[in-house]
Amino acid sequence: MDAQAVKTLVAIFLAAILTENYVLNKFLGICPFLGVSKKLDTAFGMSCAVTVVMVIATAVTWPLYTYLLVPQGLGYLQTIVFILVIAALVQLLETVLRKYMPPLYSALGIYLPLITTNCAVLGVTMLVLEKGAADPSFGYVQSLVNAFGSGIGFLVAMILFAGVRERLEDCDIPETFQGLPITLVAASLVAVSFLGFNGLVDRLM
Amino acid sequence: MEEKRGLWGEFTKGIIKENPVLRLILGCCATLAVTTAASNAIGMGAATTFVLVCSNAAISLLRNVIPNKVRIPAFITIIAGFVTVVQLFIKAFSPALDTALGVFLPLIVVNCIILGRAEMFASKNKVLPSIIDGLGMGVGFTAAMLAMGIVRELLGAGTVFGLPVLSGFMEPIIIFLLPPGGFFVFGMLIALAGKLSKEGRAPEATGCANCPLAASCSKINEKEGKGAAE
């Protein structure tokens, strides 16, 4: 692997975290972002589980789509196949973790069932294929790096936002805005800060 | 006569009292992502309503056949089937809408409104009320998205449905079309809906009680509670 290839992978990784952040730029995975970001440690656990599932799901669905569905002319079955593969994977991961890695299971296990219907996971498996269709050099390795970066981007957004929300607890908020509205306005401000990264990765390339 | 009123009630509850977006806070991803223009909001709303009505009908018909243990995977498969139908239909007849909605079209599959209604309503009720429930929820979803789409398009581009409204009156505020504007307008609309509701306030958190996975979520909340106590 030459230097240029490594540089491209680093750029893909950084882009997935900063400029194409799943939560703050693409609006994927908003439910856990709003629901599980109240405390720092649950936000961290949830994001780790999402990252793991994102990478594994992409590792399985990419070859499945490229080498099985497309040659057979079954590309239109993408949605059904992917959601079932993700559901099965999550179930498998849960069983394996419970049997062989109980400490990890007690840390991540409770988040796993929630991830089946997390649109960020289904989203990443489809978006990497879309990118691959637009740019033939975006292959399997690039897709995996993108999936991992997206997971880390999710983690960064969750942790930043958990910090913001802990501060919000002590604030005197008008009654109408208590609860979700102020959370969303805070999310809007965090998203503004992420707009600042626009164009950063284009320069790296 | 009484049954008719009951059906009308099933229909209207989804639009006002239990509006899926503004009161139950379900399906936030799609709501935030595709509301940069009012026409996209209508397209997404119509696609979701179709899937919601069909999946509610199918699940209600099959409610005595599907074993309880595998019901969630079964529901997801049924929903994914209808989503594929909508996807192919929109690709064929409105490629522009397909491009505008992008990945959010297949992501209707994981829209928690649909799985939520399947679990909370269709799996327990007869076919006709389930269809009406799906229709009401779909219309409520579309109306909320349309409201957001109009606000964001008006402020962000100065147009409504592509027609120039604010030209010459004020410069468009582009940030309303960008992600931060989406979060901001959504927060404002939830606050407004909360103020106008009977409770007089916005919901505390997302619509977990209406989500089929609430059982596993409550474990997280327990953990949060324990963490706070420590």
HADDOCK unambig.tbl for C-alpha pairs under 7 A between the chains (distance, minus, plus):
assign (segid A and resid 24 and name CA) (segid B and resid 179 and name CA) 6.65 0.50 0.50
assign (segid A and resid 25 and name CA) (segid B and resid 179 and name CA) 5.73 0.50 0.50
assign (segid A and resid 26 and name CA) (segid B and resid 33 and name CA) 6.89 0.50 0.50
assign (segid A and resid 27 and name CA) (segid B and resid 29 and name CA) 5.31 0.50 0.50
assign (segid A and resid 27 and name CA) (segid B and resid 32 and name CA) 6.49 0.50 0.50
assign (segid A and resid 27 and name CA) (segid B and resid 33 and name CA) 5.70 0.50 0.50
assign (segid A and resid 28 and name CA) (segid B and resid 29 and name CA) 5.70 0.50 0.50
assign (segid A and resid 29 and name CA) (segid B and resid 29 and name CA) 6.75 0.50 0.50
assign (segid A and resid 30 and name CA) (segid B and resid 28 and name CA) 6.43 0.50 0.50
assign (segid A and resid 30 and name CA) (segid B and resid 29 and name CA) 5.59 0.50 0.50
assign (segid A and resid 31 and name CA) (segid B and resid 28 and name CA) 6.90 0.50 0.50
assign (segid A and resid 34 and name CA) (segid B and resid 206 and name CA) 6.94 0.50 0.50
assign (segid A and resid 35 and name CA) (segid B and resid 205 and name CA) 6.60 0.50 0.50
assign (segid A and resid 35 and name CA) (segid B and resid 206 and name CA) 6.03 0.50 0.50
assign (segid A and resid 39 and name CA) (segid B and resid 224 and name CA) 6.80 0.50 0.50
assign (segid A and resid 79 and name CA) (segid B and resid 80 and name CA) 6.38 0.50 0.50
assign (segid A and resid 79 and name CA) (segid B and resid 84 and name CA) 6.74 0.50 0.50
assign (segid A and resid 79 and name CA) (segid B and resid 106 and name CA) 6.16 0.50 0.50
assign (segid A and resid 80 and name CA) (segid B and resid 77 and name CA) 6.53 0.50 0.50
assign (segid A and resid 80 and name CA) (segid B and resid 80 and name CA) 5.15 0.50 0.50
assign (segid A and resid 80 and name CA) (segid B and resid 81 and name CA) 6.55 0.50 0.50
assign (segid A and resid 110 and name CA) (segid B and resid 216 and name CA) 6.38 0.50 0.50
assign (segid A and resid 110 and name CA) (segid B and resid 219 and name CA) 6.89 0.50 0.50
assign (segid A and resid 110 and name CA) (segid B and resid 220 and name CA) 6.87 0.50 0.50
assign (segid A and resid 113 and name CA) (segid B and resid 216 and name CA) 6.90 0.50 0.50
assign (segid A and resid 114 and name CA) (segid B and resid 213 and name CA) 6.37 0.50 0.50
assign (segid A and resid 117 and name CA) (segid B and resid 110 and name CA) 5.14 0.50 0.50
assign (segid A and resid 118 and name CA) (segid B and resid 110 and name CA) 6.75 0.50 0.50
assign (segid A and resid 119 and name CA) (segid B and resid 107 and name CA) 6.46 0.50 0.50
assign (segid A and resid 119 and name CA) (segid B and resid 110 and name CA) 5.90 0.50 0.50
assign (segid A and resid 123 and name CA) (segid B and resid 103 and name CA) 6.89 0.50 0.50
assign (segid A and resid 176 and name CA) (segid B and resid 191 and name CA) 5.82 0.50 0.50
assign (segid A and resid 176 and name CA) (segid B and resid 195 and name CA) 6.18 0.50 0.50
assign (segid A and resid 176 and name CA) (segid B and resid 201 and name CA) 5.62 0.50 0.50
assign (segid A and resid 176 and name CA) (segid B and resid 202 and name CA) 6.71 0.50 0.50
assign (segid A and resid 177 and name CA) (segid B and resid 191 and name CA) 5.70 0.50 0.50
assign (segid A and resid 179 and name CA) (segid B and resid 202 and name CA) 6.50 0.50 0.50
assign (segid A and resid 179 and name CA) (segid B and resid 203 and name CA) 6.22 0.50 0.50
assign (segid A and resid 179 and name CA) (segid B and resid 204 and name CA) 4.22 0.50 0.50
assign (segid A and resid 179 and name CA) (segid B and resid 205 and name CA) 6.43 0.50 0.50
assign (segid A and resid 180 and name CA) (segid B and resid 187 and name CA) 6.98 0.50 0.50
assign (segid A and resid 180 and name CA) (segid B and resid 202 and name CA) 6.70 0.50 0.50
assign (segid A and resid 180 and name CA) (segid B and resid 203 and name CA) 6.34 0.50 0.50
assign (segid A and resid 180 and name CA) (segid B and resid 204 and name CA) 5.62 0.50 0.50
assign (segid A and resid 180 and name CA) (segid B and resid 205 and name CA) 5.77 0.50 0.50
assign (segid A and resid 181 and name CA) (segid B and resid 187 and name CA) 4.15 0.50 0.50
assign (segid A and resid 181 and name CA) (segid B and resid 188 and name CA) 6.32 0.50 0.50
assign (segid A and resid 181 and name CA) (segid B and resid 190 and name CA) 6.04 0.50 0.50
assign (segid A and resid 181 and name CA) (segid B and resid 191 and name CA) 5.51 0.50 0.50
assign (segid A and resid 182 and name CA) (segid B and resid 187 and name CA) 6.75 0.50 0.50
assign (segid A and resid 184 and name CA) (segid B and resid 183 and name CA) 5.43 0.50 0.50
assign (segid A and resid 184 and name CA) (segid B and resid 184 and name CA) 6.27 0.50 0.50
assign (segid A and resid 184 and name CA) (segid B and resid 187 and name CA) 4.98 0.50 0.50
assign (segid A and resid 185 and name CA) (segid B and resid 183 and name CA) 6.29 0.50 0.50
assign (segid A and resid 185 and name CA) (segid B and resid 184 and name CA) 5.03 0.50 0.50
assign (segid A and resid 185 and name CA) (segid B and resid 187 and name CA) 5.85 0.50 0.50
assign (segid A and resid 187 and name CA) (segid B and resid 183 and name CA) 6.44 0.50 0.50
assign (segid A and resid 188 and name CA) (segid B and resid 180 and name CA) 4.23 0.50 0.50
assign (segid A and resid 188 and name CA) (segid B and resid 181 and name CA) 6.69 0.50 0.50
assign (segid A and resid 188 and name CA) (segid B and resid 183 and name CA) 4.94 0.50 0.50
assign (segid A and resid 188 and name CA) (segid B and resid 184 and name CA) 5.47 0.50 0.50
assign (segid A and resid 189 and name CA) (segid B and resid 180 and name CA) 6.60 0.50 0.50
assign (segid A and resid 191 and name CA) (segid B and resid 179 and name CA) 6.64 0.50 0.50
assign (segid A and resid 191 and name CA) (segid B and resid 180 and name CA) 5.15 0.50 0.50
assign (segid A and resid 192 and name CA) (segid B and resid 180 and name CA) 5.62 0.50 0.50
